[in-house]
Amino acid sequence: MPPSLYLDHAATTPLLPAARDALVDGLARWANPSSPHAAGRAARAALEKARTRMKAALGWGGEVVFTSGASEGLALAIGRSKAPLAAVSVVEHEAVLRLAGDAARLPVDRHGLVDPAACALPGLVAVQQVNNETGVIQPLAEIAAAVRGAGGVLLVDAAQGAGKLPLPEADLIVLSAHKFGGPIGTGALLVRDWAMLHPAGGQERGYRPGTENLPGALAMVAALEAGAGWMERAAALRQRLESALVAAGGEIVAASAPRLATIGSVRMPGRSATAQLIRFDGMGIAVSAGSACSSGSLRASHVLTAMGVPHAGEVIRVSLGRETTEADVDRFVAAWTEVARA
């Protein structure tokens, strides 16, 4: 069997060497950052330095709460917001939809885009930066203006965009380290103003209980500092991929929408996504059908359904990483063509 080919970087991407080095360094600083003794104070100093570095890497002037990942960050933002949840977009990640309750659902058009005018609501409004299945980028500057014009607060899930795109205009922003080369189990909630949240008690200035993950924070910051200078190359690779797949009979979802360079969704007419994944896996190729967090579900993709994508059950997601090469793209195109013609 040929060597494995990993094209599922939107699910998780390999730990960057700089992040691995920082993680090892952090593991050597084993003291609890909340302990009052000298070792604890040294760990606290390292944690606060990481917080400052993170703000600088992101260009963020607000506050930072270190979390265990995007799901916890979203739960903290929604559960502790002083503004009640008013609306979420219909294409949000399941981590948001599970918490949405009876909040209004903001529809999307056939390109997967939310209408900014529909976001002009008081209360907390949640709209993602980048969709994890299609790569569609929401018009957050316009959405933020609409939300604030109505006296609302904007929460953005930036798990897919952080480390790749500039930080969005928002009041609360959530990110996850393992999406941009940091470690699994580490993330952050960015807060414009502490006054937006009810304190929860415990660590992180009283907004998140639990011992702080210093090694994870150090590694996450190191990954962020590595920068997004590879996006131009990723865009060229995806163009190469999608042009070849269209020529072979494929259909690209949201092809005309603004999209993150690393994510593409493609339909193979007449072949279910499940059948495709089985064939590709047998060829040593890792791709996905929608979000990895719901890949075990037999339900149709809520994202593609909301967009009105026909034959949504025939769509797979291909996502590129820093390590992806032209040879990798060409190998996948050859495999895709073989499966499509079988």
N, C-alpha and C positions, 0 to 999 in steps of 0.2 A: 504494500500500500504506500502511496506517496506521502510525504510529510504532511502533517495537519496544516490546515489553512484557517485562521481565525478571522472571521468577518462579523463579529458580534460585539464590537467595542461600545455600542450604546448600552449594552447590558452591564458590562464592566470591562475595564481595559487594564493592561499589565502595569504593575508598579514601576514607576520610573526609577532609574538608578539613584538619582539625587534623593528621591523620597525614601528609597530603601536605606540609604546611608543615614538619613535623618531619623528614620524609625529605629535603627540599631543604636544610634546615639541616644535617642530618647529612652530606650529600654535600659540603658545603663544609668539613667537618672530615675531610679526606682522609687524615690521617696514620694509621699503623698503631697501634692501641691497645697493642700489645705492644712497641713501640719505646721505647728508654730515653731518647731526646732530648726536648726541651721540647714539640715538636709531638705526639709520641707520648704523653707524659704528659698533655697536655691532652685528647687523645682518650680516654685511659684514664679520666680523671676524669669525662668526659661519659658514658662507658659505665657506670661504677659508679653515677653519679647516676641513670641510667636503670634500673639494677637495683634501686636503693632505691625509686624511684618505682613500679616494677612491683609490688614486694612490698606497698607501701601501697595501690595500686589494687586488688589482689586480696585484701588482708587475709591475706597469707601470711607466716608467721613463719620458714619454712625457707630453703633456698638456691635459687638460680635459675641454670640453665645456658641460655644463649642458643643456639638451634639454627637450622637452616634450615627448620624446620617440624615438624609433628606426626610425620611418618613417621620422620624422623631421631631425634626425641625418644623415640619408642617403641623404635626399634632400640637406642639408648643404654641405655634403662631395662632392656630385656629382656636385651640382650647383656652389660651390665656389672653387673647385679644380683648381689649376693652370695648372695641367696636364689634357688635354681633355680626356673624357671617350672613351677608346679604345675598351673594351670588357666586357661583363658580362656573367656569366654562365647561361645556359638555365633553370636551376632549382632555380634561385634566387627567393626571395619573390617578390610578386607583387609590393611592394614599390620600389624595384629596377627596375623591368622591365618597370614600368610606366615612368621612367626617362631615359630609355636606348636609346631612339631614334634610330638612325641608327648604333649604336655601334655593333661590331661583337658579335655573340653569340657563347660561348664556349660549345661544346657538352659534354655529359656525356656518360659513358658506361652503361651496363645493371645493374651495381651495384650503379649507381648514382654518380660516381666519375669523376672529371675533370682530364684530362691529363695535368700534370704540364708543359710539353713541349709546349702545345698549348697556355700557358699563357705568353710566352716570347715575350712580346709586349711593345713598348714604349707607354706612356700615362697611364691613370688610368684604372686598371683592377679590377673588382668587383667579388669576389668569397666568398660565405658564409662559415661560420665555420661548422654549423650543419643545415641540411635541416629540415624545420619545419614540413614536412609531413612524412618523412621516418626516420629521425634521423641520416642519413648518415653523417659522419664526413669527410670533405675534407682534403687532404694531404697538409696542408697550409705551412709547412716548405719548402717542395719542390716547391710549387707554388710561395712562396715569393722569393726563390732563383732565379727562372726562370724570374719572373717579374723584379727584381732588376738587374739581369744580362743583361736585355734588356733596362735598363734605365727607367723602368716604376715605377708606384706607386701602391701599393696594398691596396684596400679597402675591409674590411671584415665586413659583417653583422654577429655579434656574439650574436644576440638576444636570440637564444636558448642555446648557450653554456656558455655565461657569468654566473658566479656564480656556474657553475657545472664543467667546464673544465678549465685548465690553459689558460690564455690569448693567442691568436694566434700570430704568427709572422706576423706583418703587419704594414703599415704606418698610416692608418686611420681605426679605429675600432668603430663600433656602437653597443650599447646595450640598453636594455629596462628593467626597474626595475620590472615591473609586471610579468616578466617571471621567476624571482628567489625570489619572496617573498616580493618585494618592492611595492610601490603604482603605480596604473595606472596613466598615464600622466606624467611620469618622465623617463628620460633616459640620455644618454651621448654620445658624440662624442669624441673619444680619438684621439689625433693628435700627430704624432711623432715630427713634426716641424712646427711651425706657418708659415714658408716660403712656405709650400705646399698649403696654402689657401689664397684666396683673402678676405680681411676683408669685413664684411657686415654692419658695423656700429652698434651703440647701446651698449648693455651690453656684458657680457662674453668676455672681452678684445676686444670688437669690432667685434666679430665673430658671435654674435647672438643677435638680438634686442628683447626687452621684459623684463619685470620685472622678476628677478630671483625667482625660486620656492624654497625657503629655506626649507620649511617643506618637500617637495618631495625629495630634495637632502639629507637631514638628514636621512630620512627613507630609501632611496635607499642604502646609505652607511651602515646603520645598517644591512640591509638584506645581503649585500655582506660580511660583517664581520662575519655573522653567518656561512659562509663556506659551503663547498660541501662535508662534511664528510659522507653524506648519499648515495653517489653514489654506493658504494659497495652493500648496501642493495637494492637499486633500480635495480641494475643489476641482483641480485638474484630473485627479484620479477618478472622482465620481463622474465627471463629464465623460471620461473615457469609458467607464463602466456602463453608464446609462445609454450612451450613444450606441454602443455595441449591442446591448440588450434590446433596445428598440428595433435595431436593424434585424435582430433575430426573432422578432415578433412579440417582444415584451411591451408592457404598458407601465409608465411611471406615474405613480400617484402624486398629485399636487405638483406636477412638473413646472408649472408657471408661477408657483407661489415662492416667496422668499424662503429659503431653506438653509439649514445648517449644512456645511460642506461635507460632513462626515456621515450623514444618514440619507439613505434612499430606500423607498418602498417600491417594489416592482411586482406586477401581476404576470403570471404565466398562464395564458388562456388554456382552459381545459385540464389544469393540474391543481389539485387542492394543495393548500399550503402545507398540510400535514404530510402528504405524499412527497412533496418537494423536500421537506426537512429530512425525511427518512433517507431519500436518495442522496442528498448532499452529505449527510452524516456518514453514509456508507462510503462516500468518496473522500472522507477526511476533511470536510468543509463545514465550519460552524457558522450558521446564520440563524435567524429567528423569524417567528411569525408574531409580530407585534411586540408587546412588552414582555420582558423576561419574567416580570413579577406576576403575570397572568397567563403564562404560556401553557400551564397545565389545565387551563379552563377550556371547556368545549364551546363556550359562548363566542359569538361573532365579536370581532373587535368593536368596542364602543366608539373608538375614534373613526374608523372607516365607515361605520354605520351612520354616525352623525354627519359625516361629509357626503353621504349619499353615494359612496363609491360602489359601482356595480361589480358583482362577482368578488366581493371583499374576501371571501374564503380562499381565493387563489393568490393572495398577496403575501409576500415575504419581505422582511426588512434586512438590508445589507448595510452594515455600519463599519466605517474605516477607522484605523488608528494610526498613530505615529509610525508604526512599523510596517504598514501596508505599502506594497510596491506595485509598479506597473505589471510585473510578472504575476503577482497575486491576483490582480484584477483580470488579467488575460486568462489565467487559469480558471477563475470563477466563470467568466463568460463562456469558455469552452465547455465547462461542466453544465452550466445552465442550458446551453444550446443542446447538449446531448440529452438532458432530461426532457426538454421541451419537445424534442423530435422522437422520443422513444415511443 
